[in-house]
Amino acid sequence: MPPASAGAGVDWERIVRDWKRVVHLSGTKSKSIQALLRDVTPDRLDGTTLVLRSRFEFHQKTLERPDTRTVVEGVLEELYSSRLTIRCVVGPPEEGDKPVVTDPVDGAQADPRVRAALEAGYRVVHIGPGEREES
Protein backbone atom coordinates (compact mmCIF):
# COMPACT_ATOMS: atom_id res chain seq x y z
CA MET A 1 0.00 0.00 0.00
CA PRO A 2 1.47 3.40 -0.96
CA PRO A 3 2.15 5.96 1.76
CA ALA A 4 -0.55 8.56 2.39
CA SER A 5 1.86 11.31 1.43
CA ALA A 6 5.42 11.37 0.27
CA GLY A 7 8.30 13.49 -0.88
CA ALA A 8 7.20 16.93 -1.98
CA GLY A 9 4.04 16.79 0.08
CA VAL A 10 1.96 15.42 -2.78
CA ASP A 11 -0.84 13.25 -1.47
CA TRP A 12 -1.10 9.75 -3.03
CA GLU A 13 -4.88 9.66 -2.72
CA ARG A 14 -5.09 12.97 -4.57
CA ILE A 15 -2.97 11.62 -7.41
CA VAL A 16 -5.26 8.60 -7.70
CA ARG A 17 -8.37 10.77 -7.51
CA ASP A 18 -7.02 13.28 -10.07
CA TRP A 19 -5.60 10.75 -12.56
CA LYS A 20 -8.30 11.45 -15.17
CA ARG A 21 -7.51 15.13 -14.87
CA VAL A 22 -3.81 14.42 -15.48
CA VAL A 23 -4.78 12.44 -18.58
CA HIS A 24 -7.07 15.24 -19.78
CA LEU A 25 -4.54 18.03 -19.23
CA SER A 26 -1.86 16.01 -21.00
CA GLY A 27 -4.19 15.88 -23.99
CA THR A 28 -4.12 19.66 -24.26
CA LYS A 29 -0.38 19.34 -24.88
CA SER A 30 -0.21 16.07 -26.87
CA LYS A 31 -3.00 13.73 -27.97
CA SER A 32 -0.53 10.84 -28.35
CA ILE A 33 0.68 11.26 -24.76
CA GLN A 34 -2.92 11.44 -23.61
CA ALA A 35 -3.61 8.13 -25.39
CA LEU A 36 -0.64 6.51 -23.65
CA LEU A 37 -1.73 7.77 -20.24
CA ARG A 38 -5.20 6.30 -20.72
CA ASP A 39 -3.56 2.88 -20.77
CA VAL A 40 -1.46 3.27 -17.63
CA THR A 41 -2.34 3.64 -13.97
CA PRO A 42 -0.55 5.27 -11.06
CA ASP A 43 1.13 2.43 -9.17
CA ARG A 44 2.86 4.14 -6.26
CA LEU A 45 4.70 7.23 -5.12
CA ASP A 46 8.38 6.69 -4.26
CA GLY A 47 9.46 9.98 -2.72
CA THR A 48 9.12 12.45 -5.60
CA THR A 49 8.87 9.75 -8.29
CA LEU A 50 5.42 8.76 -9.50
CA VAL A 51 5.60 5.17 -10.68
CA LEU A 52 3.13 4.32 -13.44
CA ARG A 53 2.15 0.77 -14.39
CA SER A 54 1.52 -0.36 -17.94
CA ARG A 55 0.69 -3.70 -19.46
CA PHE A 56 2.83 -2.92 -22.52
CA GLU A 57 6.57 -2.37 -22.92
CA PHE A 58 5.86 0.10 -25.76
CA HIS A 59 4.06 2.40 -23.31
CA GLN A 60 6.94 2.17 -20.84
CA LYS A 61 9.56 3.04 -23.44
CA THR A 62 7.52 5.90 -24.86
CA LEU A 63 6.63 7.39 -21.46
CA GLU A 64 10.26 7.33 -20.38
CA ARG A 65 11.50 9.24 -23.43
CA PRO A 66 12.73 12.71 -22.37
CA ASP A 67 10.24 14.61 -24.56
CA THR A 68 7.28 12.62 -23.20
CA ARG A 69 8.47 12.84 -19.61
CA THR A 70 8.81 16.62 -19.94
CA VAL A 71 5.14 16.95 -20.92
CA VAL A 72 3.78 14.61 -18.23
CA GLU A 73 6.01 15.99 -15.49
CA GLY A 74 5.02 19.52 -16.52
CA VAL A 75 1.34 18.66 -16.14
CA LEU A 76 2.00 17.11 -12.73
CA GLU A 77 3.89 20.22 -11.62
CA GLU A 78 1.07 22.42 -12.91
CA LEU A 79 -1.50 20.43 -10.92
CA TYR A 80 0.41 19.87 -7.70
CA SER A 81 2.86 22.79 -7.58
CA SER A 82 5.54 20.21 -6.86
CA ARG A 83 8.23 18.74 -9.07
CA LEU A 84 7.56 15.03 -9.62
CA THR A 85 9.40 12.68 -11.94
CA ILE A 86 7.76 9.70 -13.59
CA ARG A 87 8.93 6.16 -14.08
CA CYS A 88 6.98 3.37 -15.75
CA VAL A 89 6.97 -0.33 -14.95
CA VAL A 90 5.47 -3.10 -17.05
CA GLY A 91 3.18 -5.78 -15.71
CA PRO A 92 -0.31 -6.51 -14.47
CA PRO A 93 -1.47 -4.85 -11.26
CA GLU A 94 -0.12 -6.47 -8.11
CA GLU A 95 -2.36 -9.24 -6.82
CA GLY A 96 -5.00 -7.77 -4.56
CA ASP A 97 -4.65 -4.27 -6.00
CA LYS A 98 -7.82 -2.68 -7.24
CA PRO A 99 -7.72 -0.79 -10.53
CA VAL A 100 -7.23 2.93 -10.03
CA VAL A 101 -9.61 3.95 -12.79
CA THR A 102 -12.87 2.05 -12.68
CA ASP A 103 -15.05 4.21 -14.92
CA PRO A 104 -17.20 1.96 -17.15
CA VAL A 105 -16.88 4.52 -19.97
CA ASP A 106 -13.15 3.81 -20.10
CA GLY A 107 -13.86 0.12 -20.55
CA ALA A 108 -16.42 0.83 -23.25
CA GLN A 109 -13.94 3.00 -25.13
CA ALA A 110 -11.66 -0.02 -25.51
CA ASP A 111 -14.28 -1.53 -27.85
CA PRO A 112 -13.38 -0.61 -31.46
CA ARG A 113 -17.07 -0.13 -32.33
CA VAL A 114 -17.52 2.37 -29.51
CA ARG A 115 -14.30 4.18 -30.49
CA ALA A 116 -15.52 4.43 -34.09
CA ALA A 117 -18.85 5.87 -32.94
CA LEU A 118 -17.09 8.41 -30.70
CA GLU A 119 -14.81 9.45 -33.55
CA ALA A 120 -17.91 9.93 -35.72
CA GLY A 121 -19.25 12.41 -33.17
CA TYR A 122 -21.56 10.19 -31.13
CA ARG A 123 -21.37 10.08 -27.34
CA VAL A 124 -21.85 7.39 -24.72
CA VAL A 125 -25.09 7.96 -22.81
CA HIS A 126 -25.67 4.58 -21.18
CA ILE A 127 -23.61 1.53 -20.36
CA GLY A 128 -25.48 -1.58 -19.43
CA PRO A 129 -25.34 -5.31 -19.90
CA GLY A 130 -24.64 -6.17 -23.51
CA GLU A 131 -26.78 -8.31 -25.73
CA ARG A 132 -25.03 -11.09 -27.56
CA GLU A 133 -25.57 -11.44 -31.27
CA GLU A 134 -26.68 -14.87 -32.43
CA SER A 135 -24.51 -16.30 -35.19
N, C-alpha and C positions, 0 to 999 in steps of 0.2 A: 504494500500500500504506500503510495507517495506521501511525503510529508505535507502537512497542511500549508506550510509556507516555506519558502527556501530562498537562499541567495539574496537577490536584490529586493526582497520583500514582495515578490509577486506571489499571489495566492494560487495554489494548484487548482482548487475548486473553481476559481474564477476563470482560469485558462480552459478548463473542461467546459464550463458553462458558456464561455464566449467563443468556442471553437468555430462555430458557424459564422460568427462575425469576422474572425480572422480569415476564413476562407473567402467570405464576401469581399472584404477590403483588399485582399490580394488580387481579386479579380478586377479591381479598378486599375491595377498596375499591370497585370498580365493574365490573360485568360488561360494560357497554358499552365501557369503556376497554380491558378485557381483549380483547374481540373486535377492536377496532381494532389493538391491538398484535400480535395473531396475524397480521395482514396486512401488517406492516411489518418491516423488518430493520435492524439497526444498520449504518450505512454507513461512518461514520468518527468519530473523536474529534478535534475541533478545540479544543485547549486544554481548557476545562471545558465545552464544548458537545458533547453527543452528537447527531450528525446521524443521523436515521432516514430510510430510503428507503421510499416507498410507490408503488404503481402508480396510485393514485387520488387526485385532488385533494381529494375529500371527506375522506379520511383525514388529509391534510395540514392542512386547515382545522380539522378537529375536534381534532386533536392539538395544534395551536398555540393553541387557546382557553385563556385563563388558568385556568379551573377544571380542565381536563383536564391541562394542564401541571403544575399544583400536585400532582395525584395521582401522575403518573408521576415527576416530579422528587423527590417525597417517598419513593417506593419506591426510587429510585436512591440517595438519601441514606441510607436505612435499610440497604441492602445494602452500600454502599461507604464509608460514613462520610465521604463527601465530597459537597459541593454541586455537582451537575451541572445544566446546563440542557439542554433538548432543542430541536431544530429539525428540521423534516421537509421533505424534498425529494421531488418527484414524478418518477418515471421508472423505466425498467427498470434492473436492475443494470448497472454499467459493463461493457463488453465485457471478457471474461477473468476477471471476478469470479466466484467460486463462491458459491452461496447460503449464507447463514449457517446457516439451519436446514434440515437435510436429512433430518429424521425422516419416514419414509414414512407414519406415522400422520397427520401434519399434512396431507399430500397427500390421504390417504383422506378426511379430515374435510371436504374441499372438495366432495366428492360429496354432493348433496342426499339421496340414499338412505342413505348412511352417517350423515349428520347426523340424519336422522329416526330411525334405529335407536338412535343414542346418546341422543337425547332421550327415547326410549321406555324407556330403562334398559338397553339392550344395551351390550356393550363389544367393542372390536376385539381379537381374539385372534390373528389371522394376516393378513398381507398378502402376497399372492402374485400371480402373473400372472392377469389376469382372463380369463374366458371370454366370448366374444362371443355375444350372442343372435342366432339366425337369424331374419330377418324374412320 
